[in-house]
């Protein structure tokens, strides 16, 4: 019903406000001096504030003052002097106009608040869409690497192996050694391409997907970087949903990146644990620590990690380790993923 009132035309709302005002004036005449209806006169003004424009509000406020004063005269209300009467009239008009001004101010404040809330919700939707599009592109590139480049490099590796065998049969040992080196480089290239594709498409929908992906992340980090990265798992922490598992994996990825690039870490420990109500991921390193200044805390990487935790209904924290380094943690309710 309230929505239908809001959607009606300004003219109809103004007529309704006038009708309400005249009804109150009639009631004031009927009750006489025994009952004061001053507060009831503000009802049409408030009605006009929320359903009419500003001009209509002041018209209703002025009419309220006129009708109240007219009702006083009709029922024979007397004043000691003309000055007192003028003062009473001025107070009445001022009161009604102040009610109108205050109502308009409150209305505009509410509209501004609603606009800010709408903008915030729109921004959050855009951020979520950006994350989803980014994740889709990561997965697409990862699949292209795995199904395209990896297979192509593997085929070249097979050709290099055949070439090495043929050169050995022809006793061209020098060229066979060079072919063997090419074979080795191609094998390493395939391994690196697979590591990249697994990093881009890390989590499958099977029950142990997140655990297996984090184990592989720790192994590939130790293999590709001068870092000892370990993974430990406790509890029943299979990823219940693809989105939740992917967000947790990306938080771990970003934390490792910060630890190696900014923290100069040499040892990183990833721990995933869960119980019946919550799942917790922590990444601890032995680096030089993390800067707590405002620019660092509001960096793009940290902002994205914090946003990923928020959309899962979780808590995100960055703390200094007891013996140095940094601990990045994210705890989410097991039923909060979206």
KELO-704948 format. One record per residue (C-alpha): z, x, y; residue number from 1; residue in three letters. Coordinates in Angstrom, 1 decimal. Layout:
<rs>
<r <Z, X, Y>, NUM, 'ALA'>
...
</rs>
This chain:
<rs>
<r <0.0, 0.0, 0.0>, 1, 'UNK'>
<r <0.9, 2.8, 2.4>, 2, 'UNK'>
<r <-2.5, 4.5, 1.7>, 3, 'UNK'>
<r <-4.3, 1.3, 2.5>, 4, 'UNK'>
<r <-2.4, 1.1, 5.8>, 5, 'UNK'>
<r <-3.4, 4.6, 6.7>, 6, 'UNK'>
<r <-7.1, 4.0, 5.9>, 7, 'UNK'>
<r <-7.4, 0.9, 8.1>, 8, 'UNK'>
<r <-9.2, 1.1, 11.5>, 9, 'UNK'>
<r <-7.4, 2.1, 14.6>, 10, 'UNK'>
<r <-8.1, -1.2, 16.2>, 11, 'UNK'>
<r <-6.6, -3.2, 13.4>, 12, 'UNK'>
<r <-3.5, -0.9, 13.4>, 13, 'UNK'>
<r <-3.1, -1.4, 17.2>, 14, 'UNK'>
<r <-3.3, -5.2, 16.8>, 15, 'UNK'>
<r <-0.7, -5.0, 14.0>, 16, 'UNK'>
<r <1.6, -2.9, 16.2>, 17, 'UNK'>
<r <1.2, -5.5, 19.1>, 18, 'UNK'>
<r <2.0, -8.3, 16.7>, 19, 'UNK'>
<r <5.1, -6.6, 15.5>, 20, 'UNK'>
<r <6.2, -5.9, 19.1>, 21, 'UNK'>
<r <5.7, -9.6, 20.2>, 22, 'UNK'>
<r <7.6, -10.7, 17.1>, 23, 'UNK'>
<r <10.6, -8.5, 18.0>, 24, 'UNK'>
<r <10.5, -9.8, 21.6>, 25, 'UNK'>
<r <10.5, -13.4, 20.3>, 26, 'UNK'>
<r <13.5, -12.5, 18.1>, 27, 'UNK'>
<r <15.2, -10.9, 21.1>, 28, 'UNK'>
<r <14.8, -14.2, 23.0>, 29, 'UNK'>
<r <16.2, -16.2, 20.2>, 30, 'UNK'>
<r <19.3, -14.1, 19.5>, 31, 'UNK'>
<r <20.2, -13.7, 23.2>, 32, 'UNK'>
<r <22.9, -11.3, 24.3>, 33, 'UNK'>
<r <24.8, -11.6, 21.0>, 34, 'UNK'>
<r <22.6, -9.1, 19.1>, 35, 'UNK'>
<r <21.1, -5.9, 20.6>, 36, 'UNK'>
<r <17.5, -5.3, 19.3>, 37, 'UNK'>
<r <16.9, -2.0, 21.2>, 38, 'UNK'>
<r <16.3, -0.1, 17.9>, 39, 'UNK'>
<r <13.9, -2.7, 16.7>, 40, 'UNK'>
<r <11.7, -2.2, 19.7>, 41, 'UNK'>
<r <11.1, 1.4, 18.5>, 42, 'UNK'>
<r <9.6, 0.1, 15.2>, 43, 'UNK'>
<r <6.1, -0.8, 16.7>, 44, 'UNK'>
<r <6.1, 2.6, 18.5>, 45, 'UNK'>
<r <6.7, 4.5, 15.2>, 46, 'UNK'>
<r <4.1, 2.3, 13.5>, 47, 'UNK'>
<r <1.6, 3.2, 16.2>, 48, 'UNK'>
<r <2.5, 6.9, 16.0>, 49, 'UNK'>
<r <1.4, 7.1, 12.3>, 50, 'UNK'>
<r <-1.5, 4.7, 12.4>, 51, 'UNK'>
<r <-3.0, 4.8, 16.0>, 52, 'UNK'>
<r <-4.1, 7.4, 18.5>, 53, 'UNK'>
<r <-1.9, 8.9, 21.2>, 54, 'UNK'>
<r <-3.2, 6.5, 23.9>, 55, 'UNK'>
<r <-2.2, 3.5, 21.8>, 56, 'UNK'>
<r <1.3, 4.9, 21.3>, 57, 'UNK'>
<r <1.9, 5.1, 25.0>, 58, 'UNK'>
<r <0.5, 1.6, 25.5>, 59, 'UNK'>
<r <2.9, 0.2, 22.9>, 60, 'UNK'>
<r <5.8, 2.2, 24.4>, 61, 'UNK'>
<r <5.0, 0.8, 27.9>, 62, 'UNK'>
<r <4.7, -2.7, 26.6>, 63, 'UNK'>
<r <8.0, -2.4, 24.7>, 64, 'UNK'>
<r <9.7, -1.5, 28.0>, 65, 'UNK'>
<r <8.1, -4.5, 29.7>, 66, 'UNK'>
<r <8.8, -7.0, 27.0>, 67, 'UNK'>
<r <12.4, -5.9, 26.6>, 68, 'UNK'>
<r <13.0, -6.2, 30.4>, 69, 'UNK'>
<r <11.2, -9.6, 30.5>, 70, 'UNK'>
<r <13.4, -10.8, 27.6>, 71, 'UNK'>
<r <16.5, -9.7, 29.6>, 72, 'UNK'>
<r <15.4, -11.7, 32.6>, 73, 'UNK'>
<r <14.5, -14.8, 30.6>, 74, 'UNK'>
<r <17.9, -15.0, 28.8>, 75, 'UNK'>
<r <19.6, -14.5, 32.2>, 76, 'UNK'>
<r <21.0, -11.0, 32.0>, 77, 'UNK'>
<r <22.3, -10.2, 35.4>, 78, 'UNK'>
<r <23.0, -6.8, 37.1>, 79, 'UNK'>
<r <25.5, -6.0, 39.8>, 80, 'UNK'>
<r <22.8, -4.6, 42.2>, 81, 'UNK'>
<r <19.1, -3.9, 42.4>, 82, 'UNK'>
<r <19.8, -0.2, 42.1>, 83, 'UNK'>
<r <21.5, -0.7, 38.7>, 84, 'UNK'>
<r <18.7, -3.0, 37.6>, 85, 'UNK'>
<r <16.1, -0.3, 38.5>, 86, 'UNK'>
<r <18.1, 2.3, 36.8>, 87, 'UNK'>
<r <18.3, 0.2, 33.6>, 88, 'UNK'>
<r <14.6, -0.4, 33.7>, 89, 'UNK'>
<r <13.8, 3.3, 34.2>, 90, 'UNK'>
<r <16.1, 4.3, 31.3>, 91, 'UNK'>
<r <14.4, 1.7, 29.0>, 92, 'UNK'>
<r <10.9, 3.0, 29.8>, 93, 'UNK'>
<r <12.0, 6.6, 29.5>, 94, 'UNK'>
<r <13.7, 5.9, 26.1>, 95, 'UNK'>
<r <10.6, 4.3, 24.7>, 96, 'UNK'>
<r <8.2, 7.0, 26.0>, 97, 'UNK'>
<r <10.5, 9.7, 24.6>, 98, 'UNK'>
<r <10.4, 8.0, 21.2>, 99, 'UNK'>
<r <6.6, 8.0, 21.4>, 100, 'UNK'>
<r <6.5, 11.7, 22.4>, 101, 'UNK'>
<r <8.9, 12.7, 19.7>, 102, 'UNK'>
<r <7.0, 10.7, 17.1>, 103, 'UNK'>
<r <3.7, 12.3, 18.1>, 104, 'UNK'>
<r <5.2, 15.8, 18.0>, 105, 'UNK'>
<r <6.6, 15.1, 14.5>, 106, 'UNK'>
<r <3.2, 13.7, 13.4>, 107, 'UNK'>
<r <1.4, 16.8, 14.6>, 108, 'UNK'>
<r <3.9, 19.1, 13.0>, 109, 'UNK'>
<r <3.5, 17.3, 9.7>, 110, 'UNK'>
<r <-0.3, 17.4, 9.9>, 111, 'UNK'>
<r <-0.1, 21.1, 10.6>, 112, 'UNK'>
<r <2.1, 21.6, 7.6>, 113, 'UNK'>
<r <-0.2, 19.6, 5.4>, 114, 'UNK'>
<r <-3.1, 21.7, 6.7>, 115, 'UNK'>
<r <-1.3, 24.9, 5.8>, 116, 'UNK'>
<r <-0.4, 23.6, 2.4>, 117, 'UNK'>
<r <-4.0, 22.6, 1.8>, 118, 'UNK'>
<r <-5.3, 26.0, 2.9>, 119, 'UNK'>
<r <-2.8, 27.7, 0.7>, 120, 'UNK'>
<r <-3.8, 25.6, -2.3>, 121, 'UNK'>
<r <-7.5, 26.2, -1.6>, 122, 'UNK'>
<r <-6.8, 30.0, -1.3>, 123, 'UNK'>
<r <-5.0, 30.0, -4.6>, 124, 'UNK'>
<r <-7.8, 28.1, -6.3>, 125, 'UNK'>
<r <-10.3, 30.7, -4.9>, 126, 'UNK'>
<r <-8.1, 33.6, -6.1>, 127, 'UNK'>
<r <-8.0, 32.1, -9.5>, 128, 'UNK'>
<r <-11.7, 31.5, -9.6>, 129, 'UNK'>
<r <-12.3, 35.2, -8.5>, 130, 'UNK'>
<r <-10.1, 36.4, -11.3>, 131, 'UNK'>
<r <-11.9, 34.2, -13.8>, 132, 'UNK'>
<r <-15.4, 35.3, -12.6>, 133, 'UNK'>
<r <-14.2, 39.0, -12.6>, 134, 'UNK'>
<r <-12.9, 38.5, -16.2>, 135, 'UNK'>
<r <-16.2, 36.9, -17.2>, 136, 'UNK'>
<r <-18.2, 39.8, -15.8>, 137, 'UNK'>
<r <-16.0, 42.3, -17.6>, 138, 'UNK'>
<r <-16.5, 40.6, -20.9>, 139, 'UNK'>
<r <-20.2, 40.3, -20.3>, 140, 'UNK'>
<r <-20.5, 44.0, -19.5>, 141, 'UNK'>
<r <-18.2, 44.9, -22.4>, 142, 'UNK'>
<r <-20.4, 42.9, -24.9>, 143, 'UNK'>
<r <-23.5, 44.5, -23.5>, 144, 'UNK'>
<r <-22.0, 48.0, -24.0>, 145, 'UNK'>
<r <-20.9, 47.2, -27.5>, 146, 'UNK'>
<r <-24.0, 45.4, -28.7>, 147, 'UNK'>
<r <-26.6, 47.3, -26.7>, 148, 'UNK'>
<r <-25.7, 50.8, -25.6>, 149, 'UNK'>
<r <-23.4, 51.6, -28.5>, 150, 'UNK'>
<r <-26.0, 50.5, -31.1>, 151, 'UNK'>
<r <-28.7, 52.5, -29.2>, 152, 'UNK'>
<r <-26.7, 55.7, -29.1>, 153, 'UNK'>
<r <-25.7, 55.2, -32.8>, 154, 'UNK'>
<r <-29.4, 55.0, -33.7>, 155, 'UNK'>
<r <-30.2, 58.2, -31.7>, 156, 'UNK'>
<r <-27.3, 59.8, -33.6>, 157, 'UNK'>
<r <-28.8, 58.9, -36.9>, 158, 'UNK'>
<r <-32.1, 60.3, -35.8>, 159, 'UNK'>
<r <-30.3, 63.6, -34.8>, 160, 'UNK'>
<r <-28.7, 63.7, -38.2>, 161, 'UNK'>
<r <-32.0, 63.3, -39.9>, 162, 'UNK'>
<r <-33.5, 66.0, -37.7>, 163, 'UNK'>
<r <-30.6, 68.4, -38.5>, 164, 'UNK'>
<r <-31.2, 67.9, -42.3>, 165, 'UNK'>
<r <-34.9, 68.4, -41.9>, 166, 'UNK'>
<r <-34.4, 71.6, -39.9>, 167, 'UNK'>
<r <-31.9, 73.0, -42.5>, 168, 'UNK'>
<r <-34.4, 72.3, -45.3>, 169, 'UNK'>
<r <-37.0, 74.3, -43.4>, 170, 'UNK'>
<r <-34.4, 77.1, -42.9>, 171, 'UNK'>
<r <-34.5, 76.7, -39.1>, 172, 'UNK'>
<r <-30.8, 77.2, -38.8>, 173, 'UNK'>
<r <-30.8, 77.9, -35.1>, 174, 'UNK'>
<r <-32.5, 74.6, -34.3>, 175, 'UNK'>
<r <-30.4, 72.8, -36.9>, 176, 'UNK'>
<r <-27.2, 74.0, -35.1>, 177, 'UNK'>
<r <-28.6, 72.6, -31.8>, 178, 'UNK'>
<r <-29.4, 69.3, -33.5>, 179, 'UNK'>
<r <-25.9, 69.3, -34.9>, 180, 'UNK'>
<r <-24.5, 69.8, -31.4>, 181, 'UNK'>
<r <-26.6, 66.9, -30.2>, 182, 'UNK'>
<r <-25.3, 64.8, -33.1>, 183, 'UNK'>
<r <-21.7, 65.6, -32.1>, 184, 'UNK'>
<r <-22.3, 64.8, -28.4>, 185, 'UNK'>
<r <-23.9, 61.5, -29.4>, 186, 'UNK'>
<r <-21.0, 60.6, -31.7>, 187, 'UNK'>
<r <-18.6, 61.3, -28.8>, 188, 'UNK'>
<r <-20.7, 59.2, -26.5>, 189, 'UNK'>
<r <-20.6, 56.3, -28.9>, 190, 'UNK'>
<r <-16.8, 56.6, -29.2>, 191, 'UNK'>
<r <-16.4, 56.6, -25.4>, 192, 'UNK'>
<r <-18.8, 53.7, -25.0>, 193, 'UNK'>
<r <-16.8, 51.7, -27.6>, 194, 'UNK'>
<r <-13.6, 52.6, -25.8>, 195, 'UNK'>
<r <-15.1, 51.2, -22.6>, 196, 'UNK'>
<r <-16.3, 48.1, -24.2>, 197, 'UNK'>
<r <-12.9, 47.5, -25.9>, 198, 'UNK'>
<r <-11.2, 48.0, -22.5>, 199, 'UNK'>
<r <-13.5, 45.4, -20.9>, 200, 'UNK'>
<r <-13.2, 42.9, -23.8>, 201, 'UNK'>
<r <-9.8, 43.8, -25.2>, 202, 'UNK'>
<r <-8.2, 40.6, -26.5>, 203, 'UNK'>
<r <-9.6, 38.4, -29.3>, 204, 'UNK'>
<r <-8.3, 35.0, -30.2>, 205, 'UNK'>
<r <-6.7, 36.0, -33.5>, 206, 'UNK'>
<r <-2.9, 35.9, -33.8>, 207, 'UNK'>
<r <-2.3, 39.6, -33.4>, 208, 'UNK'>
<r <-4.8, 40.1, -30.6>, 209, 'UNK'>
<r <-2.6, 41.2, -27.8>, 210, 'UNK'>
<r <-0.5, 43.6, -30.0>, 211, 'UNK'>
<r <-3.7, 45.1, -31.4>, 212, 'UNK'>
<r <-5.3, 45.4, -28.0>, 213, 'UNK'>
<r <-2.3, 47.2, -26.4>, 214, 'UNK'>
<r <-2.1, 49.5, -29.4>, 215, 'UNK'>
<r <-5.7, 50.4, -28.9>, 216, 'UNK'>
<r <-5.2, 50.8, -25.2>, 217, 'UNK'>
<r <-2.4, 53.3, -25.8>, 218, 'UNK'>
<r <-4.5, 55.2, -28.3>, 219, 'UNK'>
<r <-7.6, 55.4, -26.1>, 220, 'UNK'>
<r <-5.4, 56.4, -23.1>, 221, 'UNK'>
<r <-4.0, 59.3, -25.1>, 222, 'UNK'>
<r <-7.5, 60.2, -26.4>, 223, 'UNK'>
<r <-9.3, 60.1, -23.0>, 224, 'UNK'>
<r <-6.6, 61.4, -20.6>, 225, 'UNK'>
<r <-4.1, 64.3, -20.7>, 226, 'UNK'>
<r <-1.3, 61.7, -21.3>, 227, 'UNK'>
<r <0.9, 60.8, -24.2>, 228, 'UNK'>
<r <0.8, 57.0, -24.4>, 229, 'UNK'>
<r <2.8, 55.1, -27.0>, 230, 'UNK'>
<r <3.1, 51.4, -27.8>, 231, 'UNK'>
<r <6.0, 49.6, -29.3>, 232, 'UNK'>
<r <6.2, 46.0, -30.3>, 233, 'UNK'>
<r <9.2, 43.7, -31.2>, 234, 'UNK'>
<r <9.5, 40.1, -32.0>, 235, 'UNK'>
<r <6.8, 37.4, -32.7>, 236, 'UNK'>
<r <4.6, 38.3, -29.8>, 237, 'UNK'>
<r <1.2, 37.1, -30.9>, 238, 'UNK'>
<r <-0.8, 35.8, -27.9>, 239, 'UNK'>
<r <-0.7, 32.1, -27.9>, 240, 'UNK'>
<r <-3.6, 31.7, -25.5>, 241, 'UNK'>
<r <-6.6, 33.9, -24.6>, 242, 'UNK'>
<r <-5.8, 33.7, -20.9>, 243, 'UNK'>
<r <-2.2, 34.8, -21.2>, 244, 'UNK'>
<r <-3.0, 37.7, -23.5>, 245, 'UNK'>
<r <-5.8, 38.9, -21.2>, 246, 'UNK'>
<r <-3.6, 38.7, -18.1>, 247, 'UNK'>
<r <-0.9, 40.8, -19.8>, 248, 'UNK'>
<r <-3.4, 43.3, -21.0>, 249, 'UNK'>
<r <-4.9, 43.7, -17.5>, 250, 'UNK'>
<r <-1.4, 44.2, -16.1>, 251, 'UNK'>
<r <-0.9, 47.0, -18.6>, 252, 'UNK'>
<r <-4.2, 48.5, -17.7>, 253, 'UNK'>
<r <-3.5, 48.6, -14.0>, 254, 'UNK'>
<r <0.0, 50.0, -14.5>, 255, 'UNK'>
<r <-1.4, 52.8, -16.6>, 256, 'UNK'>
<r <-4.1, 53.5, -14.0>, 257, 'UNK'>
<r <-1.4, 53.7, -11.3>, 258, 'UNK'>
<r <0.8, 55.9, -13.4>, 259, 'UNK'>
<r <-1.9, 58.5, -14.2>, 260, 'UNK'>
<r <-3.7, 58.5, -10.8>, 261, 'UNK'>
<r <-0.8, 58.1, -8.3>, 262, 'UNK'>
<r <2.3, 58.9, -10.4>, 263, 'UNK'>
<r <0.8, 62.0, -12.1>, 264, 'UNK'>
<r <2.5, 60.8, -15.3>, 265, 'UNK'>
<r <2.3, 62.8, -18.6>, 266, 'UNK'>
<r <4.1, 60.3, -20.8>, 267, 'UNK'>
<r <3.7, 56.5, -20.8>, 268, 'UNK'>
<r <5.5, 54.0, -23.0>, 269, 'UNK'>
<r <4.2, 50.4, -23.4>, 270, 'UNK'>
<r <6.6, 47.9, -24.9>, 271, 'UNK'>
<r <5.9, 44.3, -25.8>, 272, 'UNK'>
<r <8.7, 42.0, -26.9>, 273, 'UNK'>
<r <9.3, 38.3, -27.3>, 274, 'UNK'>
<r <11.7, 35.7, -28.4>, 275, 'UNK'>
<r <11.6, 31.9, -28.7>, 276, 'UNK'>
<r <11.6, 31.4, -24.9>, 277, 'UNK'>
<r <9.9, 34.4, -23.2>, 278, 'UNK'>
<r <7.6, 37.3, -23.6>, 279, 'UNK'>
<r <8.1, 40.6, -21.8>, 280, 'UNK'>
<r <5.8, 43.5, -21.2>, 281, 'UNK'>
<r <7.0, 46.8, -19.7>, 282, 'UNK'>
<r <5.1, 50.0, -18.9>, 283, 'UNK'>
<r <7.4, 53.0, -18.2>, 284, 'UNK'>
<r <6.2, 56.5, -17.2>, 285, 'UNK'>
<r <7.7, 59.8, -16.3>, 286, 'UNK'>
<r <5.6, 60.4, -13.2>, 287, 'UNK'>
<r <6.7, 61.3, -9.6>, 288, 'UNK'>
<r <7.7, 57.7, -8.9>, 289, 'UNK'>
<r <6.2, 54.9, -6.9>, 290, 'UNK'>
<r <6.2, 54.6, -3.1>, 291, 'UNK'>
<r <8.1, 51.6, -1.9>, 292, 'UNK'>
<r <6.4, 51.5, 1.5>, 293, 'UNK'>
<r <4.8, 48.2, 2.6>, 294, 'UNK'>
<r <1.2, 49.5, 2.2>, 295, 'UNK'>
<r <1.8, 50.6, -1.3>, 296, 'UNK'>
<r <3.6, 47.4, -2.4>, 297, 'UNK'>
<r <0.8, 45.3, -0.9>, 298, 'UNK'>
<r <-2.0, 47.3, -2.5>, 299, 'UNK'>
<r <-4.9, 45.5, -4.2>, 300, 'UNK'>
<r <-3.9, 46.6, -7.7>, 301, 'UNK'>
<r <-0.3, 45.5, -7.3>, 302, 'UNK'>
<r <-1.3, 42.3, -5.6>, 303, 'UNK'>
<r <-3.6, 41.4, -8.5>, 304, 'UNK'>
<r <-0.9, 42.2, -11.1>, 305, 'UNK'>
<r <1.6, 40.1, -9.2>, 306, 'UNK'>
<r <-0.9, 37.3, -8.9>, 307, 'UNK'>
<r <-1.6, 37.4, -12.7>, 308, 'UNK'>
<r <2.1, 37.1, -13.4>, 309, 'UNK'>
<r <2.4, 34.2, -10.9>, 310, 'UNK'>
<r <-0.4, 32.1, -12.4>, 311, 'UNK'>
<r <1.4, 32.4, -15.8>, 312, 'UNK'>
<r <4.7, 31.2, -14.2>, 313, 'UNK'>
<r <6.2, 34.7, -14.8>, 314, 'UNK'>
<r <8.2, 37.3, -13.0>, 315, 'UNK'>
<r <6.7, 40.7, -12.0>, 316, 'UNK'>
<r <8.7, 43.7, -10.9>, 317, 'UNK'>
<r <8.3, 47.4, -10.1>, 318, 'UNK'>
<r <11.4, 49.5, -10.4>, 319, 'UNK'>
<r <12.3, 53.2, -10.4>, 320, 'UNK'>
<r <13.2, 54.5, -13.9>, 321, 'UNK'>
<r <16.7, 55.8, -14.6>, 322, 'UNK'>
<r <15.5, 59.3, -15.2>, 323, 'UNK'>
<r <12.6, 59.2, -12.8>, 324, 'UNK'>
<r <9.1, 57.7, -13.0>, 325, 'UNK'>
<r <8.3, 54.0, -12.6>, 326, 'UNK'>
<r <8.8, 50.9, -14.7>, 327, 'UNK'>
<r <6.4, 48.0, -14.3>, 328, 'UNK'>
<r <7.5, 44.8, -16.0>, 329, 'UNK'>
<r <6.3, 41.3, -16.4>, 330, 'UNK'>
<r <8.2, 38.5, -18.1>, 331, 'UNK'>
<r <6.7, 35.1, -18.8>, 332, 'UNK'>
<r <7.9, 31.9, -20.4>, 333, 'UNK'>
<r <6.1, 31.5, -23.7>, 334, 'UNK'>
<r <4.9, 28.0, -22.8>, 335, 'UNK'>
<r <3.8, 28.8, -19.2>, 336, 'UNK'>
<r <0.4, 30.2, -19.7>, 337, 'UNK'>
<r <-2.5, 28.3, -18.0>, 338, 'UNK'>
</rs>
